[in-house]
Amino acid sequence: MNGARRILLRRLQRSARRAVLPLCFWLPLLAPVSTAAQGLSDARYVSPTDIYPHGALGDNLEWAAVEVTVSRPKGAQLSGPVSRTYRIKAPARTVFEDTEPRLWDIDGDGLPEVVVVISHQDRGARLAVIGYDGDDFRYIATTPAIGTRFRWLAPIGAADLDGDGRIEIAYIDRPHLAKTLRIWRFAQGELRQVAERPGLTNHKIGWDYIPGGVRNCGGVVEIISANADWSHVMASRFANGVISSRKIARHTGPADLNAALSCS
């Protein structure tokens, strides 16, 4: 998607929204967030900006804010509007560098948090989790920044990857350079890396999409990506603290990774 189309799309989205409430939180603000009676129903990046011209996703535009819609559960006996949309600005000297914010349950309570990729002008990308407690949003956990400008990570998915009842998050660290799968777990209020495996990737420079993801085939949870040279589609499992990977198909195009998610 080129820059003009991205701007037009976001303008159309914003014109259709109501009750957008501006909020701004700094990334170092980490606080525990409790379960909310209202749930997060939608999230999207808004306010295109060219202050961080990396271009990994096909143009020099990234995002200065994320809008999150909070909705009442169906049938809930609560007063006030059925839904509200809040705008959370990127912290100072950062942008949201991603295809879309993800609504993933990170703490295992059955309600989603907002998972975003934040890139700093000097320190590059990190994964961040934004939680909602019914009144307020907070950055509740982040991974360390990669450490260098124009270094990025590509999210894959969040699931109980090893069957122990806890949620893990998977992403590819520097999919064009390091090509390393990293798995993190949210515990005791922070994200802790629990495993890594080099030689895997899920994105090429210029793509405005990230193929692959997490699949559950007959109770077996696997991460779908490509190998480092894009010759094969790979399925990776996480068990006993170790990632094991196997080739499941020849790679002929990005659609192959998404096709593998169907388990066929």
N, C-alpha and C positions, 0 to 999 in steps of 0.2 A: 504494500500500500504506500503510495507516494505521500509527500508531506501535505500537499493541498487536499487530498482526499481525507487524510487523517483529521485535519483541522475542520473540514466540512462536516464529517461524521460527528465529531464532538460537539460542534455548534448545534446540529440538529438534535442530538441527545439532550443537551442542556436546555434547549427551548421547550422541550416536552416535560421538563421536571418542575416540581413545585416544592416549596418549603426547603430550600437548600440552606443548611445552617453552617456557616463557616467556622472551622475549628483549626487550630494550629498547635502541634505538639512537637517538642524537641526530641530527637532520637535518644539521648541519654536518659530520658524519663522512663524508668522501668518500674511498674507497679503491678501487684497482683490484681487480677480481674475476676469477679465472681460471676456465676451463672445469671443470665438476665431473663426476665419474663418475656421480653421482646427479643425477636431473633433477627439476624442479618439476612436479608433476602436478596440483595444485589450489590455489586460493586463494580466500578469502572474508573479508569484513569481519565482525567480531564486537564484542561489548560496546557496545550502543547507549548513546549519551550525549546529553544535552540542553544541554551547556555552550556550544554554538555554534548558537543557534536561528535559522539562516538561513531554512530552509523552502523552498529552491529545489526540492527533490525531493519536496515534498508534505507534510512534517511537520517538526517541530523536532528530530528525532533524526538524529544522524550516528554515526560509529563511532570507538571508542577504540583499536581494535587490528585487525590483519589476521592471519589464520591461513594458513600456507602448508604444504602437504604435499609432502614430498620422498620420491621413490620410486626404488628401484633399477631400472635398465633390465632388461627381461625377459632372463633367462639370464645376467645378470652374476654373476661369481664373486666375490661380496663377502659378508662375514659380517655378522651383526647383523640388525635388523628390516628387513622388506621396505619399510616406509614409516614416516616420522615426521612429526608435525605440529608446527610451531613457531609461537609467537605473538609478533608484533612490535608493540609498543605505539607509538601515535602520539607523536611528539616533544612536548616541553613546549609547552603553550598552543596545541596544534593538534588537529585531528580529521581522520579520513579522510572526505571529503565526496564521495561517488560512489555509483553504482549497484552496482558490483562492481570488485574488482581485476582487472587484465588480465595474462595470461601471454603476453607478446609478446617475440619475439627482437629485441633492440635493437642488439646488437653484431655480428649476422650470423654467429654461430658455430653456429647450428642449435639452440641451447638457449634456452628462454625466461627472461627476467627478469620481475620483478613490477612492473607500472606502476600507480601509484596517484595519486589527487588528494588533496593535503594542504592544509587550510585553516587559516590562523593567525588567532588572535583579533583581531589588529590589521591584518595585511597581506594577508588574503584567500588565494586559492588559488594553488597551483603544482603542476606535474606533477613526479613523482619516480619514479626507477627504483631498485628494490632488487635487488641481485645476490646470488648464492649461490656460494661457492667449494668446497663440499663439507664445510665445517666451520662456516661463519659467514655471516651476512647483513650486508650493508652498503648504505647509500644511496650509490650510485655516481655519480649525476648528478641534477640538478634544473633546472627552468626558474626564472627569477626569479619571485617572488611578484607578483601583480597590483598589490598595494600598498595596497589599501583593504579594510577589513572587509566581509564579505558580498558579495564579488565573486568569481565562480566561472568555471571553464572546463569544457567538456564534451568528453571524449575521443572521437575518431573511429576511429583505427586506426593500425597500423604496417606498413609495407611498403617495398620498394624502389620508390618512386613515379616516379623518373625513369630507371630502367634502368641506373644506373651501378654496381650491385653493393653499394651502401650503403643501410642502412635509415633511413627517415624516419618520424617520428611526426607525426600531424596531430590538431589539436584546434580547437575554436571558443572563442576568448577572449571571455568575457562574452556568452553566446548570447542574453541578454535585453537587452543594452545596446550594447556595441561591435560584436557580430555580425561578428567578424573571424576568418577561417581563418588559422591559423598552422602552419607546417611547421618541424620541428626535426630535426636530425641529430646522432647520437651520434658524436663524433670526438675523438681525443686526450683521452679521459676526461671529456668534458663534452658537454652538449647545447647546440648552437648553432642559432639560428634562421636558416633559409635562405630563407624566403619568407613573405609574408603577403598576404591579399586581403580587403578589407572587403565587406560586403553579403551574408554567408552565415551561416546559423545551423542548429542541429540540436536545439534544446530549448526548451520553453515552461515558464514557472514553474508548479510543481506536479506536473509529470510525474515519475514514479518510474522512468523508462526514457529511453534516448537512442536514437532511431531513426537509420537510415543507417549508414554505415561506408565501407569500402574494397572495391571490386570489381575483378576482373581479367577482362575480356571479350576473349577472343582475343589475350591478351598485352598489352592496353592497360589500364593501371591507372588507376582514377579514384576520386575521393572523392565520395561521395553525401551531399548535404545539402539544405537548402531555401534559397531566397533570403530576404532580410531581411524581406519582408512576407508570407512563407509562401504566395505565390501559385503558385510553381513548385518542382518537384524539380530540383536542379542537379547536374551532373556536372562536377567540376573535375580538371584534369590539371596535373602539375608537370613542366616541361621547361625546360632551360637557365636554371634559377634563377627561372622565372616561373610563376605560377599563371594558367591560363586556365579560364574557366567557361562552361557553356552550359546552356540550359534543355532538359530532356528529357521533361517531362510536367507537366501541371497538378497542383497539390497540392490534394487533397481531404481528407487526413487523414494521421496519422503512419504508417499502414501503407504509404503510397505510397513513403516513403523506403526501407523494408525491401524492398518489392517490386522496387525498382530494382536491388537488389544481385544479383538473379538473372540480369541481362543480357538478359531477354526484352523 
